[in-house]
Amino acid sequence: MNRPNKYSSKDKMSDIICSNYTLLQVFSRFEIPLGFGDRTTEEICRENNIDCHTFLTIIDFMDSNAPYQFECPDIHLPTLLKYLEQAHTYFLDFYLPMIRRKLIEALDYTENNDVNMLILQFFDQYADEVRRHMEYENRYVFSYVEAILGNSEPTSPFSMTTFASRHKQLDGHHIEAKLTELKNIIIKYYPAKAYNNLLNSVLFDIFSCEKELAMHCLLEDFLLVPAVLRFEKENRK
């Protein structure tokens, strides 16, 4: 189906944020600063050199309960690529390090040191899995897309069809396994003496990160891959 048009180019950007505050993450990955006033989405996108249709497609996708139904034949590939690259930077350089800092602060160091070390070990393994996944995409997938957009030869052999098949079959398997182990240690086995607001807060962040990463991977499957395959087909003609 085509984009469901929940949001339009004439909507005020501030109204979109107030309708769903989780979309702030999308804005940050487009590097759109706050202070919208009463300007519309179209105006804000124009000011920031962002393709408005692609921006609206992404926020509709992230807001959707059924991303598997999305099709967008006229998405602007350079805009989508920039968003995905910024998303990787956000996760690797900001979000995961921020969660780790909060996790260290939340743990009880008067005792439970062995459990504390185990929790940090599992978190670091989880973050390493995410980093390996994203660095592979940065090196091979995104560089390939940049090459074909610039009408140049990719620096290494790459097939988007093969990547798409492996991405859907294997995507997140090791990442999810590490995260499940981490959550189980905290939820089921952490010997807390008393209620810990900070530990609950960082656990909420871990769940949120898991959901955002899952949506990020789906966006690659259902927006990036079809857009690249269409671009390849059109250029072969």
C-alpha positions, 0 to 999 in steps of 0.5 A: 500500500502507499503511504497512509498519509497520517502526516502531511506537508502542511502539518505544523512540525510542533503538532507532529511532535506533540502527537507522538513524542517518540518521533523526536528520535527521527528529528534528531537523526535528520539533525533538525533543531528544535524551535519550530514556531508555527512553521509547517513540515514542508517549510522545515524540510526546505530549510534543512535541505530534506526531501519532505516526502521521504521525511513524511514516509519515514515518520509514518513508517516509524509511527505505524503498527504495520510496517510490513505493508509499506511501499514507497516507489518514489522515495528519495534515496539520498535522503533515506541514506543520510537518515540511516547513516545518522541513525547509526551514528546516533546509536553507536556514539550517543544512545548506547554509551548513554545507557552504559553510563546510566547502567554503571550509575544504577548498579549497587557497588556495596555488594553484588560486584560479581553480578554487576560485572556480569551485567556490564559484560552482557551489555558490552557484548550486546553493544559490540553486536550492534556495532559489528552489524552497523559497521558492516552496513556502513562499510558495504551497504551504504558505501555501495549505495553512495557509489551507485548514486554517484555513478561510480563503481563500488569499491568491493563486490556487493549484491543488494539482493543477497544482503536483503535475503540474509538481513531478513533471515539473520537480522538481529538474532545474536543481538536479540540473544545478548539483550534477552540475557541482559534483561533476564539478569536484571529483571529476574536475578539482580539482588536489589535491597530496595526499589531502585528508580535509576535501575528501572529507568535504565531498564526502560531505556534498554527496552526502548533501544531494542524497539528502536533497533528493530524498527531501524532494521525493518526500515532498511528491509522495507524502504532502503532495499526496495529503493535501491533495487528500483534505482538499479533497475532504472539505471540498467534501462 
